[in-house]
């Protein structure tokens, strides 16, 4: 396997766990990961030494070294993009990635921000949080869905959705998969190496349960509900029904990074 370097901007609150999730799904001796946190978000805040010892503040001067880049989700979906304190930093990074034309993967809110910035797709707040494991229908071929069956299971956890009409009317975007409840799962650009995934396929078996516990302990989500289609009817433990989908999806993405790198060489 070709040696590849992947940069990851981690915008999640549970940064250490999120790093571990991506380390696990992208695990290979030939994959080198570098994790960043938002430099502007934490400019006046002290971070846990465990974070600063394993992550770096985002530095746009370092982006040229990577063969692929990932921007994670972030718990700011209910805010307008302009209200997010690190919005300009994100936009500067997106412009940098667009100019380099390297393989890009945007996850959940990261996908929302990128679709809005690159293609002016509007964001809509959902009537209630979509939270659970759903079957997902493949509506168009994608290299990221190779060896993945139709109606594949995947975890969704979000309060917002991108405008379907905007996407359908944009000739540069293709919807590749949609969940059983009609929400986006995977969108891709047909002119750039950009993929936008709205499922948290990087989550481990406990991921949705951990998210529920974080919401309950925060005191900010008093009406937080359990994920649907997730807990076993036998022992009420979380089920890992998307394990094989996860494995195939991220291997497919790494293959895309390698192919793009070899073409550039």
C-alpha positions in Angstrom: 0.0 0.0 0.0 1.2 3.5 -0.9 2.2 5.6 2.1 -0.3 8.4 2.5 -0.6 11.4 4.9 -4.0 12.4 6.1 -4.8 15.6 8.0 -7.9 15.7 10.2 -9.5 18.9 11.7 -11.3 17.6 14.8 -14.2 19.9 15.7 -15.9 17.6 18.1 -16.2 18.2 21.9 -15.0 14.7 22.7 -11.7 15.3 20.8 -9.7 12.4 22.3 -12.5 9.8 21.6 -13.0 11.2 18.1 -9.2 10.9 17.4 -9.4 7.3 18.5 -12.4 6.7 16.3 -10.5 7.9 13.2 -7.3 6.2 14.2 -9.3 2.9 14.4 -11.1 3.2 11.1 -8.1 4.5 9.2 -5.7 2.0 10.8 -2.8 1.0 8.6 1.0 1.1 8.8 1.0 3.1 5.6 -1.4 5.8 6.8 0.0 8.7 8.8 -2.6 10.8 10.6 -2.1 14.4 11.9 -4.9 15.8 14.1 -5.7 19.5 14.4 -8.0 21.6 16.5 -9.4 25.0 15.6 -6.8 27.6 16.4 -9.4 30.5 16.6 -11.9 28.5 18.8 -9.3 28.0 21.5 -7.2 31.1 21.2 -8.1 32.3 24.7 -8.9 29.0 26.3 -6.7 26.4 28.0 -6.9 22.9 26.5 -6.4 19.6 28.3 -2.7 18.7 28.0 -3.8 15.3 26.6 -5.2 17.2 23.6 -2.3 19.6 23.1 0.2 16.6 23.3 -1.6 14.7 20.5 -3.1 17.5 18.4 -1.9 20.8 16.9 -3.7 24.1 16.3 -4.7 24.4 12.6 -1.9 25.8 10.5 -2.8 26.4 6.8 0.9 26.4 5.9 1.0 22.7 6.7 -1.9 21.6 4.5 0.2 21.2 1.4 1.9 18.1 2.9 -1.3 16.0 2.9 -2.7 13.5 0.4 -6.2 13.7 1.9 -8.0 15.7 4.5 -11.0 15.2 6.8 -13.2 17.8 8.6 -15.3 16.2 11.3 -18.7 17.0 12.7 -19.3 19.7 15.3 -22.2 20.3 17.8 -23.1 23.7 16.2 -25.7 22.6 13.7 -28.4 24.8 15.1 -26.3 27.9 14.6 -26.1 29.8 11.3 -22.7 29.3 9.7 -21.8 33.0 10.3 -22.5 32.6 14.0 -19.9 29.9 14.5 -16.9 31.5 16.1 -14.4 29.7 13.9 -16.4 30.0 10.7 -13.7 32.2 8.9 -11.0 29.7 9.9 -13.1 26.9 8.3 -13.7 28.9 5.2 -10.0 29.6 4.8 -9.2 25.9 5.2 -11.8 25.0 2.6 -10.4 27.4 0.1 -6.9 26.0 0.7 -8.1 22.4 0.2 -10.0 23.4 -2.9 -6.9 25.0 -4.3 -4.8 21.9 -3.6 -7.4 19.6 -5.1 -6.6 16.8 -2.7 -9.1 14.1 -1.7 -11.5 15.5 0.9 -14.0 13.9 3.3 -16.5 16.1 5.2 -18.5 14.5 8.0 -21.9 15.7 9.4 -21.5 19.4 10.3 -18.2 19.5 8.3 -20.2 18.3 5.3 -22.8 21.0 5.9 -20.2 23.8 6.1 -18.4 22.6 3.0 -21.5 22.2 0.9 -22.6 25.7 1.9 -19.2 27.3 1.2 -18.4 25.5 -2.0 -21.9 25.3 -3.5 -24.1 27.7 -1.5 -26.4 24.9 -0.3 -28.7 26.1 2.5 -29.1 24.4 5.8 -32.4 23.6 7.4 -33.1 22.8 11.1 -35.0 19.5 11.5 -38.2 19.3 13.5 -36.4 17.0 15.9 -33.0 15.3 16.2 -32.4 12.4 13.9 -30.8 9.9 16.2 -30.4 6.2 15.5 -29.3 3.5 13.1 -31.1 3.6 9.8 -31.1 1.6 6.6 -29.6 3.6 3.7 -30.5 3.3 0.0 -27.8 3.6 -2.7 -29.3 5.8 -5.4 -26.2 6.2 -7.6 -22.8 4.4 -8.0 -19.9 5.6 -5.8 -16.4 4.3 -5.3 -17.0 4.9 -1.6 -19.9 2.4 -1.6 -18.0 -0.4 -3.3 -18.6 -3.8 -1.6 -21.4 -2.2 0.4 -24.9 -3.6 0.0 -28.0 -1.5 -0.7 -30.0 -0.7 2.5 -26.8 -0.7 4.5 -27.1 0.3 8.2 -25.4 3.5 9.4 -25.7 5.7 12.5 -27.2 9.2 12.1 -27.1 11.9 14.7 -27.9 15.4 13.8 -30.3 18.4 14.2 -30.0 19.8 10.7 -30.2 18.8 7.0 -29.0 20.4 3.8 -31.6 21.6 1.3 -32.4 18.7 -1.1 -33.7 21.0 -3.8 -30.5 23.0 -3.8 -28.5 19.9 -4.2 -30.7 18.4 -6.9 -30.5 21.6 -8.9 -26.7 21.8 -8.7 -25.2 20.1 -11.7 -21.9 19.7 -9.9 -23.4 17.6 -7.0 -24.7 14.0 -7.0 -26.6 12.3 -4.2 -25.3 8.8 -3.7 -27.2 7.5 -0.8 -30.3 8.5 1.3 -31.5 7.1 4.6 -34.8 5.2 5.0 -36.4 8.3 6.5 -35.5 10.4 3.5 -32.4 12.2 4.8 -29.0 12.6 3.2 -26.3 10.0 3.7 -23.7 10.6 1.0 -23.3 13.4 -1.5 -20.3 13.9 -3.8 -19.0 16.5 -6.2 -18.6 15.4 -9.8 -16.0 18.1 -10.5 -13.8 17.9 -7.4 -12.5 15.1 -5.1 -15.0 16.1 -2.4 -17.3 13.7 -0.5 -19.9 14.7 2.0 -21.1 12.0 4.4 -23.9 12.7 6.9 -23.7 9.5 8.8 -21.2 9.1 11.7 -19.8 5.9 10.2 -16.6 6.5 12.3 -18.6 5.8 15.5 -17.7 2.7 17.4 -20.4 0.4 18.8 -20.9 2.6 21.8 -20.9 5.9 19.8 -24.6 6.8 19.9 -25.0 5.7 23.5 -21.9 7.8 24.4 -23.5 10.8 22.6 -26.8 10.4 24.5 -24.9 10.3 27.8 -23.0 13.5 26.9 -26.2 15.3 26.1 -27.9 14.2 29.3 -24.9 15.1 31.5 -24.6 18.5 29.8 -28.0 19.6 31.1 -28.6 21.4 27.9 -30.8 18.7 26.3 -33.4 17.8 28.9 -35.6 16.0 26.3 -32.7 13.9 24.9 -34.0 10.6 23.6 -32.4 7.2 23.0 -31.2 6.2 19.6 -33.7 4.2 17.6 -32.9 0.8 16.0 -29.8 0.6 18.1 -30.3 -1.2 21.4 -30.7 -5.0 21.3 -34.2 -6.2 22.1 -32.6 -9.1 24.0 -30.3 -7.4 26.5 -30.8 -3.6 25.7 -27.1 -3.3 24.8 -26.0 -1.2 21.8 -25.6 -3.2 18.5 -22.8 -2.7 16.0 -24.8 -3.3 12.9 -22.7 -0.9 10.7 -19.3 -2.5 11.5 -18.8 -4.0 8.0 -20.1 -0.9 6.3 -17.7 1.2 8.3 -14.8 -1.1 7.4 -15.6 -1.0 3.6 -16.4 2.7 3.5 -13.1 3.9 5.0 -11.0 1.4 3.1 -12.7 2.7 -0.1 -11.9 6.3 0.9 -8.2 5.4 1.5 -8.1 3.8 -1.9 -9.5 7.0 -3.4 -6.7 9.0 -1.6 -4.1 6.6 -3.0 -5.4 6.7 -6.5 -5.5 10.5 -6.5 -2.0 10.6 -5.2 -0.6 8.3 -7.8 -2.3 10.3 -10.6 -0.6 13.4 -9.3 2.7 11.7 -9.2 
